């Protein structure tokens, strides 16, 4: 347990010395490093994703290929970025931790199904949130319209369940049921998110926003880990422990994502600076700052009711930081990761066997985009 907890004590903005910084090609590579694991997951899962998407009718196929970055809006090939592949990487890492390389190979279709569900949710969220940029390019709804983007998202969800339904692996039925239940939870979380946006800042509590984050982000990361365990033939207790690990890691992920949404570099995030503040989102750092009872919290409440000029966005970000929202989110992310590693140790007591999951857990609390 001690080795697991060592990883949890790193500050979210710090990278342990034994690993090279993400994106630094000159430093030596640890065999379990997250960047390597994510790249390998992308290599394994992308062919399954492409085959599934190619099976769609032409209109839906075009939108999906654009969303994944594989085609331009006019249908010509593109070399865009299809995302970080965190969720499919978790499926494969969990399968490996509990069943070895053979289980990882068997779980590729399950990993693709999780990634399809994730992208279904992104297409729908972008429409509802009116986000105009994702992965450094215009969002699908801004190019093809609301209706077509929503329908493409629906098609990806159907592809996810069909991918599992057609999988001959004995765990596929249980995995499909679990993934379907997760989609319901995702929808409930998005419903709460939209409802909170209609409330004044003072009416929103941290418990509400944490619950929403668990449903919107933690649920799918937990499901990803659970599916990997199912494909490894793990007992129910281990499946549930890995689901709990993923949920807590998902909350850490969301906390850092909310920090990046306010203070992230647009060149790395692919979104405008302060996009979450411009949208007046009740993100976790903002709600924590508003609940701090500080003079900065009062200024923040006033700014959230003010016009949304760039100067106001800069002042708002400063108020969130001065009210403690940024520090709170980073400390909470570390705490959630410590809880996650406790759950992981129940199912995979040997840190060496859990190396892939540990590397991904570390990644979600030290990323910058």
C-alpha positions, 0 to 999 in steps of 0.5 A, spaced: 500 500 500 505 504 501 508 504 494 501 506 491 500 512 496 507 515 494 504 516 487 498 520 491 502 525 495 505 528 488 501 535 488 497 535 481 501 540 478 508 536 479 511 530 475 515 525 479 522 525 478 522 518 475 518 520 469 519 524 464 514 530 462 509 529 457 511 531 450 519 531 452 522 526 447 529 527 449 528 524 456 528 517 457 522 513 457 519 509 463 516 503 460 509 504 464 509 512 462 502 514 460 504 517 454 506 511 451 500 507 454 495 512 451 499 512 444 499 504 444 491 504 446 490 509 440 494 504 435 490 498 438 483 501 438 483 506 432 482 500 427 476 498 430 473 505 431 474 506 424 471 500 422 465 501 426 464 508 423 465 506 416 459 502 417 455 508 418 450 511 412 454 516 408 451 522 412 453 520 419 459 517 417 462 524 414 460 527 421 463 522 425 470 522 421 470 529 422 469 529 429 474 524 430 479 529 426 480 523 420 477 528 415 476 535 413 469 538 413 469 537 405 470 529 406 478 530 404 483 526 409 485 529 415 491 528 420 487 531 426 487 528 433 482 523 435 483 525 443 487 522 448 484 515 448 484 515 456 478 511 457 480 506 452 487 506 455 484 504 462 480 499 459 486 495 456 490 497 462 485 494 467 485 488 463 492 487 463 493 488 470 488 483 472 489 478 466 495 479 462 497 481 455 491 476 453 486 479 456 488 486 453 488 483 446 481 480 448 478 487 451 480 491 444 473 491 442 470 493 449 475 499 449 473 501 442 466 501 445 467 506 451 471 511 446 465 511 442 460 512 448 465 518 450 465 521 443 457 521 443 457 525 449 462 530 446 458 531 440 451 532 444 455 536 450 458 541 445 451 542 442 448 543 449 454 548 451 454 551 445 462 550 445 465 552 438 472 549 438 474 542 440 481 539 438 483 545 435 478 545 430 470 548 429 465 543 433 461 538 429 455 542 430 458 549 428 459 545 421 454 541 420 448 544 424 445 542 431 440 536 428 446 532 424 451 533 430 446 530 435 444 524 430 451 523 429 452 522 437 446 518 437 449 513 431 456 513 435 452 510 442 448 505 437 455 503 434 458 502 441 453 497 444 453 494 437 460 493 438 459 489 444 453 485 442 457 482 436 463 481 440 464 473 442 467 474 448 463 471 454 464 478 458 461 482 452 453 481 455 455 483 462 459 489 459 454 491 454 449 492 460 454 496 464 456 500 459 448 502 457 447 503 465 453 508 464 450 512 459 444 513 463 448 516 468 452 520 463 445 523 461 443 524 468 449 528 470 448 532 463 441 534 465 444 536 472 449 540 469 444 544 464 440 545 470 445 548 474 447 553 469 440 556 470 441 557 477 445 563 480 452 562 483 449 563 490 444 557 489 449 552 487 453 547 492 459 544 492 456 537 493 451 538 487 457 540 483 461 534 485 455 529 484 454 532 477 462 531 476 462 524 478 456 522 473 459 526 467 466 524 468 467 519 473 462 514 471 465 513 464 472 512 467 469 507 472 466 503 467 472 503 463 476 500 468 470 495 470 470 493 463 477 491 463 476 487 469 470 483 466 474 482 460 480 479 464 475 474 468 476 478 475 471 476 480 465 481 482 469 484 488 475 486 483 470 489 478 467 493 483 474 496 486 476 498 479 470 501 478 471 505 484 478 507 482 476 509 476 470 514 479 475 517 484 480 518 478 475 521 474 473 526 479 481 528 480 480 528 472 474 533 472 478 537 477 484 538 473 480 539 467 476 545 470 482 548 472 485 547 465 478 550 463 480 557 466 487 557 466 489 553 460 493 555 454 489 555 448 495 553 444 495 546 448 487 545 450 484 547 443 479 552 446 479 559 447 482 562 454 477 562 459 472 559 455 468 556 462 468 563 465 465 566 458 460 561 459 459 562 466 459 555 468 459 552 475 465 549 475 468 546 481 474 551 482 468 557 481 463 554 486 469 552 491 471 560 490 464 562 491 463 558 497 469 561 501 466 567 504 472 571 502 472 578 499 474 575 493 468 571 493 464 577 493 467 580 487 467 573 483 459 573 484 459 580 482 463 579 476 459 572 474 453 577 473 457 582 469 458 583 462 463 578 459 469 582 456 476 579 455 478 584 461 472 581 465 474 574 464 481 576 466 478 579 473 474 573 474 480 568 473 484 572 478 478 572 483 477 565 483 484 564 484 484 569 490 478 566 493 482 559 493 478 556 488 484 553 484 488 551 490 482 547 493 481 544 486 488 541 486 488 539 493 482 535 492 484 532 486 490 529 490 485 527 495 481 523 490 487 520 487 489 518 494 482 514 494 483 512 487 489 508 489 486 505 495 481 502 491 486 500 486 490 496 491 484 492 493 484 489 486 491 489 484 495 489 491 502 489 487 504 496 484 508 492 478 502 489 476 498 495 476 503 500 473 499 502 467 493 504 471 498 508 476 501 511 470 494 513 467 492 515 474 498 520 475 497 523 468 490 525 469 493 530 475 499 533 472 496 534 465 496 541 462 491 540 456 
